[in-house]
Amino acid sequence: MANVVVVGAQWGDEGKGKIVDWLSEQADVVVRFQGGHNAGHTLVIGDKVYKLSLLPSGVVRPSKLSVIGNGVVLDPHALAAEVERLSEQGVSISRDNLRVAENATLILSIHRELDALRESGSAGTKIGTTKRGIGPAYEDKVGRRAIRLMDLADLPSLREKIDRLLTHHNALRRGFGLDEFKPEEIYEELASVAPKVLPYMDAVWRLLDDERRAGKRILFEGAQGALLDVDHGTYPFVTSSNTVAGQAATGSGLGPGGVGYVLGIAKAYTTRVGEGPFPTELHDETGELIGRKGKEFGVVTGRKRRCGWFDATLVRQTVRTSGIDGIALTKLDILDGFETIKIGVGYRLDGQTIDYFPASQGAQGRVEPIYEEFEGWSGSTAGARSWADLPAQAVKYVRRIEELIGAPVAVLSTSPEREDTILMKNPFEG
C-alpha cells in the first residue's frame, strides 16, 4: 500500500475537492500540510454540501482521522468557526477525529490587517491575496517571532512572546501612520480562543509515524496548486508556502520515506485567480464560455477565475517539480461542443522557442504560447464512467495530454459527481 499526496498541478482550483473526497473514503488519515484558510473546496456527499477552508476533507467522514500539520498557518478563530459551522450541519468534530500540530504557527488579527494594508495600497505589486493574513504569518514564522499553538497552553509566558512580536509589527504600523497594537489586545484575542482549539493539539509528527507503522493509509491533501509555490511558482504572484509534493513531508513531520504516490490534479483547460502571468489565457468569448460552463468562481472569495487553454508546458514542469506519478484530469465535460480545442505545447520568448516556463518575472510576462489545434467533439463526455463512453476525439485529446506532460492520466473526471469518474489506476495501490 502507498500513502498518497494530492497536489494541484496548475494554479489551484483544479477540482481537488471531488478527488480528495473520493480518496479520503479509502484513507484512514487525511493530512493538511501547507497553506491556511485562504484556499477552499466544496464536498458533495449525498444531498449535503460542505465548504471547507481549513479542515481536511476527511473530517466529514466518520472514522477518519483528520490532521492539520505544522506546515499550515492556523487562524484559531477561523478553525473554531469552521468547526462550529460543520457541527451545525451534523458533523461531529472532537479530538477523536481531529488533531492539530502543536508547532503550527498562528494567524492573528495583526496579520490580517497587514495583509489588507499591503494588498490595498497604491504602491508596489498587487499579488491578489485573499487578505486573510497568510503571508504575514509565514513571515513571522521565518522571522522566528511567531506565536504557535503550543504557546496558548502556557498563557503566563505568552505576554513576553507578544511583546517580541509587536516590536516588529508596531514598527510597521507606525510606518503606515496607524495606531500601535496594545499587548493586552493580542493577549485577550488568544486567551479567549485557546479553550476552543487546544483540545485538538498533538505532536503530529509522532502521531503520523505511529499511524504509518500501524499500516494505516495516509492521504496528504495539498491546497492551491504547484504553480503558486513560493519557490517553483510564478513568483512573486504566488502563495507564501511550498505547494509542491515535497512539502507533504516537511509540513507534517512524517519524513520523505512516508510519502508514496503523488497524484497531480489538473483541469482539461487552465484557470487562474488573482494577478500574475497566464500564457494561454483567453480574453474572448471562448474564455467567457469556458468560465460560464465551468462555473469558474472561487469557493472562498467568490472571485471570477481567468480561463484559458490547457498549458502542457506548465503541467509538465509541475510533474517534474512535484514528482507526480499520475494525473487526475478534471472537467473534461466542459470542453464538450467546441469545434476546435487548443493545447499550449511551448513558448516563444524574444524570438526563441523554449519548452519550459522561465523563472524571471519579466520573461514570464513576455512569453507567447505555441499551440497545437485539435478537432473538438460534438458528443457528450458528461457522466462518462468508462473509456467506451467517450467520443473518439476526446480520447485522442486525453492521450495527447499524457504524451506532452510525461505522466499518465490515472483518473478522469467527467462531472462534479464522484461516481462520474474513470479510474485507470488507484493511487493507494502504489
Secondary structure, 3 states (H helix, E strand, C coil): CCCEEEEECCCCCCCHHHHHHHHHCCCCEEEECCECCCCCEEEEECCEEEEECCCCHHHHCCCCEEEECCCEEECHHHHHHHHHHHHHCCCCCCCCCEEEECCCEECCHHHHHHHHHHHHCCCCCCCCCCCCCHHHHHHHHHCCCCCEHHHHHCHHHHHHHHHHHHHHHHHHHHHCCCCCCCHHHHHHHHHHHHHHHHHHEECHHHHHHHHHHCCCCEEEECCCCHHHCCCCCCCCCCCCCCCCCCHHHHCCCCCHHHCCEEEEEEECCEEECCCCCCCCECCCHHHHHHHHHHCCECCCCCCECEEECEEHHHHHHHHHHCCCCEEEEECHHHHCCCCEEEEEEEEEECCEEECCCCCCHHHHHHCEEEEEEEECCCCCCCCCCCHHHCCHHHHHHHHHHHHHHCCCEEEEECCCCCCCEEECCCHHHC
